[in-house]
Amino acid sequence: MSNQGAPGMANKGPAYGLSREVQSRIDKKYDPDLEERLVEWIMAQCGSGVSRPEPGKTGFQLWLKDGCVLSELINSLYAPGQKPIKKIQHSDMAFKQMEQVSQFLQASERYGVVKTDIFQTVDLWEGKDLAAVQRTLMALGNLAVTKNDGNYRGDPNWFHKKAQENRRDFSDDQLKEGQSVIGLQMGTNKGASQAGMTGYGRPRQIIN
């Protein structure tokens, strides 16, 4: 069916038809259930300083758009003296709001969110891809639960621990131990291969 619809859209005007089609696909990725969970977490994490947004996609966007709630969120994941965003400014000016969102994104990356999980300021500010905003917040929540450093607030079951983060929990001694085990295995393998090749190795040695 989608193949039949595509030429029709092209006839109506490719730019408009295509952007509308793309936008509807993006909209489908936005998860209202996830919105509810993220709102609950952000409110639990930030405390009474943050008010509840209007339910729905537009309410969610307007709630986060000026970057202040996002900045409060990232700051709440750090101990009091280590907050990454020193100044949270409420402003009606577009560039100030975008600047605040940008500060949150930089702080999220420093916290450990991978670049591919970080939304672009326009995704939120212009509502271009609110599913990407959800993805960033999910990644942040997963990391906060994984770090288990006492700064996460809310139900830990809202997020899942990242398995690959476990390696950070190894001490230097454990890592050294792991390397020596690998070294031993390599040595054993070498021994085994040499032993296995002894029959072929001898004639070669005689020729030399």
Summary of the structure (lengths in Angstrom):
residues: 208
radius of gyration: 26.2
end to end distance: 73.2
largest distance: 87.0
contacts: 518
relative contact order: 0.09
helix: 75%
strand: 0%
